[in-house]
Amino acid sequence: MPDFDIVILGGGSGGYACALRASQLGQSVALIEKGRLGGTCLHRGCIPTKALLHAAEVADATRESEDFGVRAVFEGIDMKKVNDYRDGVVGRLYKGLQGLVKSRNVTYVEGEGRLTSPHTVTVDGTEYHGKNVVLATGSYARTLPGLEIGGRIMTSDQALTLDYVPERVIVLGGGVIGVEFASVWKSFGADVTIIEALPRLVPAEDESISKAFERAYRKRKINFTTGVRFQSATQDDSGVHVTLENGETLDADLLLVAVGRGPVTSGLGFEEAGVAMDRGWVLVDDRLHTNVPGVFAVGDITPGLQLAHRGFQQGIFVAEEIGGLHPRVISDADIPRVTYSEPEVGSVGLTEAQAREQYGDDVSVYEYNLGGNGKSQILATSGFIKLVQRKDGPVVGIHMIGSRIGEQIGEAQLIVNWEAYPEDVAALVHAHPTQNEAMGEAHLALAGKPLHAHA
Ligand SMILES: Cc1cc2nc3c(=O)[nH]c(=O)nc-3n(C[C@H](O)[C@H](O)[C@H](O)COP(=O)(O)OP(=O)(O)OC[C@H]3O[C@@H](n4cnc5c(N)ncnc54)[C@H](O)[C@@H]3O)c2cc1C
């Protein structure tokens, strides 16, 4: 029976980050993966979708080129070439990651693993024993009861394999994944309708961001209904037919089901090994220990934000925790979030409503309009950066909307995580003309010395 300091089940963002950091710390590591190293993010999530969004941006730029004095004609989308470009990006990163894992002396095991005792993972009859075991089996696309995936009804997994652009699409779910696909398909020329049961699109975001996002989608002629629940869907040769609970019916070529992701934990032996679970999620404390000593869990199988960089962070955290480095706990509220779409949304920390719930009237808010930002004018985008501050205290939340604004999340998360005061950021110089300058301007204004903004 091979013995390791750490046996990691699942080679996605959480699992492989843990493996790389643990090997850096001198631990012997086995990383067990049944599919492809890199997991959802690299092969079916973050990377391929962002490649599609970039192709979508090129399509929009071509259509709008006249506005900038450039003569170009948009002739259409060659989906095969788009997919080749996307697969090229994924393939290069995949190769790089495989090389990295190899170079770090991680024992990479291909195959489906099962937890057969708290410290043993069995793969095809071979037992891998770890002083510590890290569960990192990730998530799958959920559907709704009675809504079977197949044919014209698909999740993001199948949507990413399409070799054509549908004419009409219905997207069930107005969260991050739903709006991302809606944005791509609209730019590629499809007629898109989003159905969201909650009262607003991107419902996890600050309300003012949701409102601005809906305005932008209306302007792009992306249709959506909010506050109405899906009832049923049927499909035949002519298309997919959706009925909502208010009796409205919609027809399209495809229905994308983007109603959230569930944990991949069923039948893997976790419960039998005594690991405490809740509706399939693996329960962990804030240091990512399960209730079983020496067994940890990271990434999408733990309740909370389902984001690749949360997985990376948690993987690194567990490696350092096992290595005795006492890493700092990062709460979900402090993890940066980006909704990739046109426009983009970036946020970190508390929304205004959450801050008011926590601090009552002791909250100040400032919105810097991108109308005053030179680079945003050049890019012909609108939007704003909203700061939420604990009155006379640090900035506790930053919320942004606009084309490409997700790139500003880096500084936003530093500000919130370093508990910076508006005066601290106002004293720093932001290069001109960048969209990043808007971050500086917002803080100048909140510190009482606005430059390119009205007080
Ligand atoms: C369409 C889409 C777009 C996304 N875009 C973004 C984005 O832009 N930014 C972002 O931060 N996040 C994004 N995400 C989310 C991100 O992909 C996940 O949060 C991240 O992949 C979670 O990492 P993980 O390691 O927990 O799980 P996963 O990446 O799912 O990895 C788990 C791995 O475990 C393996 N596994 C499971 N069971 C076993 C077993 N029994 N034996 C062996 N191996 C097993 C699986 O094959 C898989 O490779 C997106 C997700 C989707 C679906």
The ligand as an ORCA input file, in Angstrom:
! r2SCAN-3c Opt
* xyz 0 1
  C     -19.376     27.271    -17.169
  C     -18.553     27.586    -15.941
  C     -17.818     28.750    -15.881
  C     -17.056     29.045    -14.770
  N     -16.337     30.199    -14.752
  C     -15.612     30.504    -13.667
  C     -14.808     31.675    -13.649
  O     -14.754     32.425    -14.621
  N     -14.093     31.952    -12.547
  C     -14.120     31.133    -11.455
  O     -13.453     31.443    -10.470
  N     -14.846     30.005    -11.440
  C     -15.589     29.665    -12.524
  N     -16.294     28.504    -12.535
  C     -16.277     27.654    -11.326
  C     -15.018     26.809    -11.241
  O     -14.897     26.025    -12.397
  C     -15.078     25.932    -10.004
  O     -15.313     26.719     -8.867
  C     -13.786     25.155     -9.794
  O     -13.517     24.346    -10.901
  C     -13.899     24.298     -8.533
  O     -12.724     23.596     -8.346
  P     -12.747     22.206     -7.557
  O     -11.332     21.757     -7.482
  O     -13.517     22.318     -6.315
  O     -13.600     21.218     -8.482
  P     -13.432     20.751     -9.990
  O     -12.727     21.744    -10.806
  O     -14.794     20.323    -10.399
  O     -12.475     19.492     -9.882
  C     -12.835     18.314     -9.278
  C     -12.078     17.188     -9.938
  O     -12.285     15.990     -9.201
  C     -12.375     14.918    -10.102
  N     -13.091     13.836     -9.433
  C     -14.369     13.829     -8.981
  N     -14.650     12.657     -8.410
  C     -13.525     11.903     -8.477
  C     -13.190     10.590     -8.046
  N     -14.064      9.820     -7.422
  N     -11.956     10.135     -8.296
  C     -11.050     10.910     -8.942
  N     -11.309     12.149     -9.372
  C     -12.531     12.633     -9.120
  C     -13.123     15.490    -11.287
  O     -12.880     14.739    -12.462
  C     -12.571     16.910    -11.353
  O     -11.487     16.992    -12.244
  C     -17.040     28.151    -13.656
  C     -17.760     26.961    -13.710
  C     -18.501     26.671    -14.842
  C     -19.260     25.384    -14.892
*
